[in-house]
Amino acid sequence: MSDIAARFGFFNWNNVRPQPVVAESTASSSSPKLFSMITNDHDRRKQISVRGIAQVENVSNIKKAFNRHLHFSIIKDRNVATDRDYYFALANTVRDHLVSRWIRTQQHYYDKDPKRVYYLSLEFYMGRTLSNTMMNLGIQATVDEALYQLGLDIEELQEIEEDAGLGNGGLGRLAACFLDSMATLGIPAYGYGLRYEYGIFKQLIRDGWQIEEPDDWLRFGNPWEKARPEYMLPVNFYGKVVKEDGKSKWIDTQVVFAMPYDTPVPGYKNNIVNTLRLWSAKAENHFHLKFFNDGDYVQAVMDRNLSENITRVLYPNDNMFLGKELRLKQQYFLVAATLQDIIRRFKSSIYGNREAVRVNFETFPDKVAIQLNDTHPSIGIPELIRLLIDVEGLTWDQAWDICIKTYAYTNHTLLPEALERWPVSLMQNLLPRHLEIIYEINQKFMNTISQRFPGDFDRMRRMSIVEEADQFGEKRINMAHLCIVASHAINGVAALHSDLLKSSTFRDFYEFYPDRFQNKTNGITPRRWLLLSNPSLADLIVEKIGESWITNLDELQKLKEYANDAGFLDSIRRVKLENKQQVAQYLSDEYNVNVNAASLFDVHVKRIHEYKRQLLNILHVIALYNRIKENPNIDMVKRTVLYGGKAAPGYHMAKQIIRLITAVAEQVNNDAIVGDRLKVIFLENYRVSMAEKIIPASDLSEQISTAGTEASGTGNMKFMLNGALTIGTLDGANVEMAEEMGDENIFIFGMNVEEVEALTKRGYSSQEFIDKSPMLKQIIEQIEGGMFTPEDPDQLKDLSNMLRYHDRFMVCADFDAFIEAQDKVSATFRDQEKWSRMALYNIASTGKFSTDRTITEYAREIWGIDQFESSLPAPYENEKSE
């Protein structure tokens, strides 16, 4: 077994020769094929290394547990069990190792009564759970050996697990990484979200176009969740507000119930298991009388589905706010259930006691910190005030003071069209009491502004939570303004982003509340994004600097000592090539395209959006294609260009971009003159589990958004950690990445924020740049002429028109600079030793971009938590408390 396998409890299979093993039968052996050991490398890629065999006793226990679950939980024997049955038996076996730790963690929190963190997010993009759980528990080696002895391939079983795709992209994946870091750091934290029946849609590419299918991820069940019907809570909608004794009362509401499902979140080898609680909508158990008056019982049953539609599907994100009632229902459903749960936990501070023990709410902010992940949960602000005043009987001033001390708000976008602004008429109908509270908050806030800035009515208009009526006579509630006014901390997610919030987006608010604004640069968890997804590279790092980097990523700085170690640089190249060979095989199997594993793997994977500029990238691919066609004997660096990402179903231009990519791919990949010098593949249905395969094999990471549009980015950090070099603009976290690794180790191009603003102010005309660039002019004319869509020459007319007449994200302005930077990339790739040294500096400079660092800053500077419980005893170390 490799060093990393021995230390961290799982195997690196890449360089292991197969060893025949005699199977041990622990149950019915009526199916001989199950126990036959396959020793052929082609059939079985992974084998047990003779250097490190898991402890026999532990292996035996895993096998017994596996067979017990197959028999008693799955209710199958081996004659009829399917691979999916084996997966569920394995998942239940692994979950057994979580349960005692999970219970003890919650007992510990009740015993110590610490301040708890509640992370509220409409999205948690968790991906797969099995591998990550085995890694964090340190049982991968034992499970590998046990399954091997049973004749099962763990990799095949892992592939059966559905991604928990309860997110669109970066925001949801960040929330998942945060949960991992909070558990690993020992912070008493709870994630709260929605249990969407259908996650982010499954993307299919048909005839070059994206089509969507529902992501029925729960179809076969979810072995990681536990329903908690005893904590089901009512959530109210609609109704009206009446005054009784001078107080507001919300009556005649429609009730939907929120059923919690808990998922364990284990820290890394510290015996701490936190909780992600997801709410599912359930209808009331009784019918309204009118149904029986109408006599339509069947219709009454069917109408129950209307209530349960609230958590039916995740809204696809196109960075365009649309004021849909169902979306607001989802947001309120989350916060209404969550805040009742938080208050219940605050009151009943004794483990197992559901009676109210603590009734004085003055200490609420000392025990509760609520982080709003963007404005999506912001309706929780008036909801908390409603609960404190209408239910708990506090005064407005008391409730407002508690609200500000409890809430903190993270902003995730600079695009003005993405900011949430709910129509007053919608809120009046759906949540009348909350609208009343928002009006009260705004009135008091306006009074405060007028005292500080007498007569400055324009400032009051700009800062008002309630916006003036638009051309349709509709007033709107600006939820970002509400968050700023009602929170004690507001943060951006990269230094540049936070600066732009203060200087532009929320300038008036920064002048008013300068102490509230902070920066918390995003990060990623190194456990999933290096240790799990790239074990060969992790092994290499451990051999050089030990294992402490797994929970202290700054330790990677020590790798810089080996920048001139030819042997180490060669090892980095070898690991990268092995990863690329695996991906090349995957591409051949899935897409029937043979790529050269030694070519430069140029990867652009993220949501498809105009501001992320996949369009700029494919224009470069067309430029390379044109060079080959003009000079078939040209000496050029071979490239494999991979795209992946989903376009929101209603986002026409994003779908046009996908169609251009697939059209170019079809032509390039089938051109005999091009050969293997250039290949283009659009990866269908890009998701977390695919990212774990693709990122470790990438040479070049495309982070080319228009400067000033990407808040941070986290994909950029994942590529950096895995030794890919970045070509990017000075946008989002790219700026800080360049600072950490040095400008000589990243390919920066294009306009910066100031230059973009200056060009906008001067009046940007894309035609001016097209006329100055013969290469760009040729490409646009090729698209217009239907070169890539000969069956329908006008198919991509909207795309070419956008480039000519409304190039909002300045693709044309940055085109020549991008081509020049890409030529520099190719020249550098020819010098493999230099490339490897740059890759090493990338890996060694990622310490800042761990979510462990990000969460530590949140805890100390926003949540007011200084002391962390780094670990708890293992369950077997203290049987008494079990």
N, C-alpha and C positions, 0 to 999 in steps of 0.2 A: 504494500500500500504506500502511496506517496505520503510525504510529510503532512500535507494539508488533510489528507484523509484520516491519518492517525490522530491528528490534533482536533479536528473539527467534526469528526463522526460521519464523514461521507467519502466516497471514492472518486478519484479522477481516473477515468477509464481509458484515456487516449493512448497511453503507452503501455498498456497491460496485456500480456499474452494470456490466452485462455488456459485455465487449469481445470482438468476434469475433477468433478466433485461427486461423491456418492450421496444420493438424496436420502434424507431421513423421512420416513413416512410417519406422520403424527395422527392420521385419520384414515378414512377409507381410501384404499389405493386402487380402486376399481378402474381408474382412468390412467393407463400406463403412460400416455403421452405427457401428462402433467408433470411426471417425475423424471422424464428422460432429460439428461443433461446435454445441452447443445454445446459443442466445443469448436464449432466452425466460426471463424471470425466474421465471415460474411453474414451468417444467420444471427449471431449474437455478438454485438459490438462490445458489450460490457462484461467483464469477468472479474472474479475475485482475485486480488493480488495476494501472492503467497507471503508478502512482506508484512501483512497485517490482517489477521483474521479476527473478526469480532468475537467477544467472549461467548463461549459455547452456551452458558446458562442463559444469557440474555437472548441469544438467537433462538434457543428452545422456547423461551417464554413468548417471544414474538410469534413464532409459528403456532403455538397453542392458542394464543389470542386470536390470530388470524383465522384459524380453523373454527374456533368457537363463534366468531362473528359470522363467518360464512354459513354456519349451521343455524345459530340462534337468531341473528339479526337479519341476515339475508334470506334465510330459510331455503337454502339450496344445498345439494351435494355436488361432488365434482363431476358427476356424469352430465349434469345439466347447467352448471354455472357458466356464465359468460364472462368475458373480460371486464365488462362493467360491474358484474357482481364481485369480481375479485378486487376491483378498484374500491368499491364501497366497503368491502370487508377490511381492506387495508386502511382506508380513511378512518373507520371506526376503531381499528387497532391503534392507530397513531393518536386519535382523539383521547383514548383511554389515558395516555401519558400526560394529557393536558388537564384532565378533570380535577385531580387533587390539587395541582398547582393553581388552577383557576379559583377553586373554592377557598383555598388558603390565602390567596392574594386579597380576595374580597373580605375575608375575615380580618386580615391584617389592617386593611383600610378602616374598617369599623373600629378596631381596637385602638388605632392611633388617631383616628379622626382628623386626618390632615385636610388641607385645602385641596379640593378636587377641581380638575380641569374638565370642562365639557366642550368638546370640539364639534360645532354644528355645521354640517355640510349637506347640501342636496346631492352631493356626489362622493362616492368612495370607490375608486377604480382599483379593486383589490387584486384582480388577476386570479391566478391559481393559488391554492392554500397548502396542498399536501407537501410539496417539496420544501417550501419555506418553513412549515411547521417542523418537519423532521430536522431541518438544519438548525433551527433555533433551539430545539430540544436536544440536539446532539445525538440523535438515534439513527441517522441515515445509514451508517455502516452496518449496524445490527440489522436493520430492516432489509438492506440490500442482500446481506448474506442469507437471511431467513427466506426471502423470496426466491433467491437463487437455488437454495436447497429444495424449494417446492417446485422448481422448474418454471418460475414466472419471471418475466423481464420487467423490472420496476419502471424503466423508461416507457414501455408500452402502456403500463397502467397509468402513469402520470399524464400521458397524452389524452387519456379518456376524460380527465377532469375538464369541465367547462370553466372558462374564464368568468369570474364574477365581474361582468362589465357594467357596473353601476356608475359609470362616469363617461364623459366625452373625451377627456384627454388630460392635459396638465393639471388642472385644478383638482380633479378627482384622484389622480395618481399621487399628487402632493399630499392629499389628505391621508392616503394609504401609507405613504412613507412616514408621515408624522406619527401615525399610530404605532408603527414599528419602533420609531425612536423613543416615543414616550414610554413604551413598555420596556425597552432596553435600558433607558435611563432610570426607570423605577418611579416615574411620575404618576400619581394617582389620577388617571385620565379615562374618559369615556368618549367614544365617538358616537354621535347620534346622526342618523340619516334615515332614508326611506328604503324599504325592501321592494324595489320595483320588480314586478312579475316579469317584465321584459326590459332588459338592459339596453345598452347602445346597440342599434340595429346591426344585423349581420350584413356585411357588404359583399355583393356579388358583382363581378364584371361580366357583362353579356354584350357581345358585339361592340366592345370597347367602352360601353357606358356603365356607370354605376347604377345598380338597382338595389333596393333594400328588402331584406327579409327580417321578420321579427326574431329577436334573440331570446328564445324560450329556454333560458338557462336553468330554470327550475323544473323542467319537464321530468327529469329522472330523480328529483329530490336533491337536497343539499345536506350532506352529512356533517357539515361544520356548524350548522345553526341549531339553536334550541329555542323552541317557542316558549313564551312565558305568559300563558293566558291569565294567570293570577294577577298580572300587572296591567291588564287591558284597561284603557282609559277612554273616557268620552271626549269627543271634539265637536264643538258647535259651529254651525254656519247659518247665515241668513238671519231671519228674525228682525226685531226692532228694539230700539232703546226707549225706555220710559223713565220718568222721574218719580221717585218715591222718597218723600222726606228730604228733598233736595239732592238725592243721590241717584246716579244712573243705574239702571237695571236692564240687562240684556235678556229679552224674553222671546218666546215663540220661535225658538231656533230649531234647526234640523240637526240631529245627532248622528255622528259616525263614530265608530269605535276604532281605537288604535291598538293593535295587537303587537307586542314587542317580540322580536326574534334576536337572540343574543349569539354573537360569534366571538370566540376567544381570540385574543391578540397576544401571542407569547413574545416576551423579550428574548434577547439572545443569551441563552445559557445562564439566566439569572433566576429562574423559577418564578418569575413574575408573569402573570397573565392578566392583561386588562380586557376590557369588554367593548365591542362595537355593537350597539343596540340599533336595530333597524325596525321601523314601524310599518305595519301592513294594515290597510283599511279593511274594516269589517262592518257589515250592515248591522243595524239594530235587530234584536231578536224578535220584536213584535211588529205587527203591521199597523199602519194607520187605519182608523175606522172606515175611512172613505172607501178603501179597497173592498171591505166587506159589504158596504152599502151598494157598491157597484157590482158586487158579486164576482169580480174577476180575480180569483185567487191566483191563477197561474201568472197573470200579468203582475200581480203584487210580488210574487217570488222573483220574477224576472227583473223587476225594477230595483231589487236589492243590488243588482250588479252596478247600478248607477253610482251608488255610494262607494262600492269597492273599486271603481275605476280610478279613484284618486291615486292609488299606488300601482296602477296597471303598467305604466310605461314611463321610462326616462325621456325627458325632452331632449332632442338633439340640439346641440349648441352651434349656432352660426354667427355668434357675436352680434346678433341683431335682436334687440328686445322687442318682443311681441306680447302685448298685454292680454294674454289668454286667461280666462277664468280658471281653467283646470290647473294651470301653473301656479296661480296665487293660492288655490286650494291646497296644492301639494306643499307649498311653503308654510302656510298656516297650520296644516295638519302636522307637519314636523315639529314646529315650535310649540304648538299647544300641548301635544302629548309630552314632549321633552321637558317643558317647564313644569308641568304637573309632576313628572317623575323626579326632577331635580329637587323640587320643594318637598316632596315626600321623603326623599333620601336625607335632605337637610334636617327635617323634623325628627325622623326616626333614626337617630344616630347610634342606636344599639343594635348589634348584629342580630338578625332574626326577629326584631321587634318592629311591628308595623304600626304601633301606636305612636302618636306625636309626643316626643320627649322634649324637643327644643321648639319653643314657640316665639322666642324673641328674635325678630328679624334684623336687629341691629348688627348681629354677627354674620349675616348672610354673605356679604362680600369677603369676609375673612375665611369662609369655607367654600365659596363658589366662585370660579372664574369661567366665563362663557366667551368663547372665541367664535366670531361670525366669519365663516369662510366665504367672503364676498357678501354682496347684499342679499343673496337668496334667502337666508334665514332672518332678515332684518325685521320682519313683521313680529318677531319675538320681542322687540323693544316695547311696543304698546301692549303686547300680551302680558309681559311681566308686570307692567304697571297696572293693568287690569286685574290681574290675580292679587297683587298686593293691596290694592284699594278696595275692589269689589268683593273679594273673597276673604282676604286676611284682615281687612279693616284698618289698614294704615292710611295716613294722610298723604296728600299729593306730594308734599315736600319730602316726607320720609321715603316714599316709593321712588321718587326721582333721584334722590341721593343714592339709594341702593342700586338703581338701574345703571347710573353712570359708573359707579365703582365696580360693577359686576361685568359689564360688557366691554369687549374690545373688538375692533373691526379690521379685517384684512381686505385691502382693495387688490383686485387682480387684473384690471383692464384700464387702458388709456383710451380705447375707442369710445367716443361719445355715444354712438348708437347702441352700444352694449349696456349702458347704464340703465338700471331699472327705474321706470317712471310709471306708476300705476294710475290708470284713470280713476278719478274721484267717484264717478258713477258706479264703477265696478266695485270699489271698496265699500261704498255706501250700501250696496245691495248685499254683498257677501259678508262684510265685517263692519257693521255700523258702529259698534262700540269702539272699535279700534280707530276708525276714522275720527270719531269724536276726540279720542285721546291724542291723536296726531295733531288735530287742530289746536288742542290745548298746548301741546309742546311747542308748536310753531308760534302761537300767539305770545307765549312767554319769551321765546327766543327772539322774536321781532322786537319785543319791548327792550330786551337787553341790547340789541344792536342799536336801536334808536337812542338809547342812553349814551352809548360809547361814540356813536357817529350821528349826532343830531342832524336831521334833515337830509341824510344821505339815503334817499329813497331808492336810488338805483342799486346801491349795495344791498339794501333789504330785498329788493326784487331778485337779485342774483343769488342771495343766500337762503331765500325762503324754501322751506320744505314743501310747501304747497305752491306749485307753479301757477302762473296766470293762465287763463284760458287760451287755448290755441285757436287756429282758424275755424275749427269745428265747434268751438264753444266748450271744449273739454278741459277742465283743470286736471292736473296730475300731481301725484305725490312722488317727490324725488327721494328714493330710498337711500341713496348714498349720503345725501344731506342729513337725513334722519339718523343714520349710523354715526356720522361725525358729531352731531349735536349730543347724542345720547350715550357715547362711549368715552372711556377715559384714555384710550389709546387707539390710534389709527396708523396702520403700517402699510407701506408698499413692499414689494417682494424682490427688489433689486435696488442697488444704490441709485442708478439712473432713474428707474421708475419712481422711487420715492422722491427724488429731486423734482421730477416733472409733475408729480402730484402737488408739491408745494409751490412750484413756480407757475403752474399753468392750470391743471384740472381743478384743484381745490385751493387756489391761491388766496381767495378771500378768507377761507376757513383757516388756513395756515397763519394768516395775519391775526386772526381772532383767537385761535387756540394754538400758539406755536409749541407749547409743551406737549401737546397730544400726539404730534406726528413723529413717527419713528420709521426706521428701515429694518427689515428682517429678510435678508437675502435667502431665497429658497435653497433647498438642497435635495439630496436623494439618500436613500438608505444604502450603505455599502454592502449590507448583508445580501439583499436581493440582487443588486446591480453589479456586484463583482464576485463575491464569495459563492453565490448560488449559480449565477448565469455564466460565469467564466472561471471555472475551477482550475484550469490549466494556468492561467495568469495568476490567480490567487496563490497557487502552489509555488510558482516562481518567486512571488513576492515574499512569501513566508520563508523560503529557503534563504533569502538574503537578509531580511530585517525582523523575522519573527512574526508573531500573530497579534500583537497589541493593536495594530492598525484597524482591526475589525470593529473595535469600539472606540478607537481614537484615530481618526483618519489622518490627522496631522502627522502621524508617524511615517506616512508615505514620503515625507520630505527626505528621509534617510536614503531613498533610492537615488537621489541626485549624486551621491558619492560614486555611483556606478555608471555615470554618464559616459565615461571613456573606457569602460570595461567591454572589450570587443566580444567576449564570450557571453556576457549578460545581454548585450544588444542582439546578438545572434539568437539567444533564447527567446527574447521578445518577438523577433521575427518568426521564429519557428512556431510559437504558440498562435500568433496571428494567422499564419498560413494554415495550420491545422483547423482553426475555427472557420476560415474561408472555404476550405475543402469540404467541410460538413455542410455549409450553406450552399455551396455549388451543387452538391449532391441533392440537397433539398429542392433547389431551383430546377434541377433537371427532372426530378420526380414529379413536382407539382405543376411546373409551367412548360415542361418539354423544351427548355432552352438550355443549351450547354454553354457554360461560361468558363472562362479561364481563371482558375483560382489564384494565379499569379498576377492577374490584372489589378488595377486600382479599384477597390470597391468604394464607390462614391454613393453615399446614402442620404436620402432626404425623406424622413419619416415623421409625420406630424399631421394634425388636422389639415384638411385642404381648405385654405382660405387665401384670398387675394393678398392680404398683408404679409403672409408667410412666404409668398413669392415662389411657389413651385413653378410658376410660369417663367420666371427669370431663369431658373435652372434648366427647364426643357428647351428654352431658346439657346442655351449654351450647347446642349446635346445636338440640336439641329446644326449649330455652327461647326461642331466636330464632324458631323456627317457630311456637311458640305465640303469640308477640307479633304476628306477621304475621296469623295466623288470627283473633286477637281484635280486631285493628285493621288491616284490609286497607290502609288509607290511611297507615299509619305511615311516617314519614320515618326511614329507617335506612340506615346504611352497608352497601353491598352487600358480600357475602362469598362467596368460593369456598373451601370447606373441604376440604383434601386430606389423606387418611390413607394411610399405606403401612407395611408391615411384615409379618413372618411370625410366626405362632403355632406353637410347637412342636407336632408332630403329636398328642401325647398330652395336651395342655394344654386341657382342656375349657373352663375359664372364659375363656381367651384367645380361643378359637373362638367362644364366645358373644358376646364383645365385638365381634368382626368381624361377626357376624350382625346385631347391633343396628345397627352403622354402615351396613351395606348395606341393611338394612330402612328405616332413616330416610332414606337417600339415595334409595331408590326412591320413597318417598312425597313427599319434598320436591321432587325434580327433576321430578316429573310433576304438580305442583300449579300450575294456571294462575294462581291468586291470588298465589303466591309469585313467579312469573316469574324474572327474573335477579337478584333481590335476595339469594337464598341458593341455593347449589349445593353438593352434597356428593358427593365421589367417593372411592372406595377404590381406590388404585393397585395393580393386580395385579402380584405378583412383584417387589416393591421390591428393588433391588440397587444396586451401586456405579454402574453406568452410568446408571441412572435418577436416582440422586441428583445426578449431574453435570448433569442437565437441570433437575431440579425446584428444587434449592437456589438457583441464581442468580435464579429467578423468584419467590422467596418474599418476602412482606412481613412475615409474623409467624411466629416460630418457637416451637413449643409445647414447653416443657421443664418439665413440671408434676408430676414425681415427688414422692411424699411425702418431706418433708425427712428426711434420714438414710438413704435407701435407694439412691440413685444414687451410685456411687463417684465418677464424674467426668462422663462424657458427653463425646463429641467432636463429635456432630452439632451441638450448641449452638454450637461454635466455627466450624463450616463456615458455618452461617447468619449468624453475626456477621460473618465475613470478607466475606460477599457482600452485606452491607447490609440484612439482615432484622433487625427488632427482636424481642426475646425477651420472651415472657410466661412467667414461671417462679417456682418456689419457691426458697428459699435452700437449695439442695441441690447437691451435687457441685461442679463448676466454675462453676456459675451465680454462686456467692458471689464468686469471683475476677473473673469477667466484670464484675459490678456494680462491684467495686472499681476495675477498670481504666477503665471507661467513665463511671462516675458513676451514682448511683441514679436521676438524672433521665432517663437514656437507656435504661432497662429497666423492664419492668412486673413488679415483684415482688409476690407475693400469698401469702396462706396462712400456716400455722403454720411456725415454725422448729423446729430439732431439739429445743431445750429445751421448747418448747410441746407438741410431739408426745409427748415423754417424760413430761411432766407429765400430759397427758390420759390416756396409757396407764396411768400410775400411779394416777390417780384412778378409772379404770375407764371406758373409752370405750363409749358406747351410741349407735349411729348413729340410733336412733329419736328420741332427744332432739333431734338436729339436724334430722331430717325434720319433726318436729312444729313446730319454730320457723321453718321455711321453707316457706311455701305453694307457692312455685314448684317446689321440689324434691319436695314431697309430690304435686303434680299430675303431675309427670313420671313418678315411680315408679308411680303409679296407672295412667298411660297405658300404660306398659310391661306392667304386670301384666294390664291389661285387653285386651291384644293389639291396641292401636291400630296398631302398626307391623307386626304379624304376624297380620292378621285370619284368614288361612287356618288358623292354628294358634295360638290365643291363649296357650297355655301354653308356647310354644316357648322363650321367654326367662325362664321362671320362676326358673331357677337364678340368673340375673343379678339379678333384683329381690330374691330371697331373700337373696342375698349382701349387697346394699346394706342391707337391713333388719336382718339378724341376724349377719352376720360380715364387716363392712366393715373388713377388716384394714388397708387402706391409706388409711383415713379420707377417702374421697371425699366423704361427706356433710358431714364437719366443715369441709372447705375449699370447699364448693360456693358459698355466698353470697359469699365473698371472691373466688372465681374470676369469678363473674358481674360483680361490681363492677369488677374489673380489666379484664375484657373490654369493659365499657361505656366505660372510660377509653381503651382501645385504639381503639375506634370514634370517640370524640370527637377523639382526637389525629389519626387518619387523615384527618379532615375538613380539618385544617390541613396541607396537603401540604408547605409550606415547613418547618414545624416537624418533620414526619415525616422529611423528607429530611435535615435537620440532625442529628436523632437517628441516622439511618442512617449519616451520615458519621462521627459519633463512635464508632459501633459498629465501622466499618471501621478507623478510625484507632487503635483501642484493642486490636487483636488481636495486637500484636507478641509479647506474652507467650505466646500460644497456638500458636506454631510448634513443630513437633517438632524443628527445628534447636536451639531453646533447650533443650527437654527432653533431647535426646540429649547436648548439650554438658554438661548437669548430670550425667547418668548417667556420662559418660566421666570427668569430673574428680572426682566425689564418690563414685562407686561402683566404676568399672572401673580407676581409677588411670591414665588416659590424658590427658596434658596437651597433647601435640603432635599436631596434625592435619596430614595431607598435603592441602593445599587443592586441588591440581590436579597432573596429570601432563602431559607433553608430548603433543601429538597424534601419532598413529602416523606421519604423513608428516613430522613435524619431526625424527625421528631414525630413519631407515630401518635403521640399523645393528642396533638391538636387536630388529628384527622377526624 
